[in-house]
């Protein structure tokens, strides 16, 4: 049964192949079967992400060489950006999200973090490049989790503090910070409600980049108002840059 937009058969099957086949893994971040879901940020969007980080948390760019080690795995499409060299615009998006997290929540050191819809683990890599977190739980489809585990290991991340879970494997526990970017709001309504109860409402703070794609896919989703009404003390800020007219960021703290 289809649970989300990315649960389309092609994407999870490609992740499975990338885990088992070294040649596919070597180029997975530039493969059409993968870039239809992830790793499709445009060069111009990358420039905006870089400008935002430069203006809000420029000290993060002192780690740029460490962040750029992400590009050593998966052969992503990279571009030359002024002052920082060649990097994937997707990595710049992850750095921008990190900047937002730091701006809103401060130092993430020692936090129990959970991420719904982790992709290949790129966001968690950037966060743990910067902060020594207590734990990091990645939630996704089983095939995607195996790919994330392989990517993070190959790129040199110590995954001892990481937990890899499907939604069905989640235990009842508390988190300091919940993150989901272009993922939770792409799940079916019943799946979203389960994540809401199991993860979101068990997290002290949260950051959700919400892309409301109801008009594009034949699935039923929670509305923006339903999300805000369901999460105590939550509020909305603009997505920056605006990648779709209906996209927003939902925060709570």
C-alpha positions, 0 to 999 in steps of 0.5 A: 500500500502506498504510504507517501509520494516517494513510496512509488515502487521505483524510488525504493527499488532504486535505493535497494539496488544502490545498496547492493550494487557498487556501480549504482551506488557510485552514481546514485545522486545523479541517477534520474530514478533518484533525482526525481525524488531528491537531489534536484535543487537548482544552482540558483536556489543554491545561491540563495541558500548560500546568501542566507547562511552568509547573512545569518550564521556566517560562522557555519561556512568555516566548516564548508570543507567538512560539509563538502565531503558529502560530495565524495559519495554518490557523484552528485551534480555540483556547481562552482560558487563564489568563495566556497568552491564546488558544491552540490546545491542540495548540500547548500540546502542542508546547510541552510536548514542547519542555519535555521535550526541554529537560529531558532533553537541555538546549540544542538549539542547533546540533543536527541534528534529525530528526522522523518524522511531522511533520504540518503542521510545528507541533512543528518550528516551536516548537522552532526558535522557541526554539533555533537548530538546525544542521539539521531533517529532516522525514519524512512522506508526500509530501502531508504534507511539502508541507503542512508546507512551506507552513505553515512558510513562511506562518508565517514560519519560515526553512526554509533549514536544513530538509530534507523527506524521505519514508522512501524518500528518506532517506540514510545519515547521523547525527543528534543527536536523533530525535523522533516523537510519535504517529507512528512507533508507528502505522506498519506493523512493516516500516516501523517496522523501516526507520525503526529502522535508518535513523533511530533507531539513527543518532541519539545521543538520542531522544524517541518518544511511543509510542501502541500502538494494536494493538487498534484497527487491523488492522496489525502493530506492534513491541511496547513490549519490541521497541522497548526491546530494539532501542534501546541505553540506552533507557528509558521514562517516563510520558506526561504527561498520559496520553492513552491507558492504553498510551501511553508515552514512550521516551527514549535519551541 
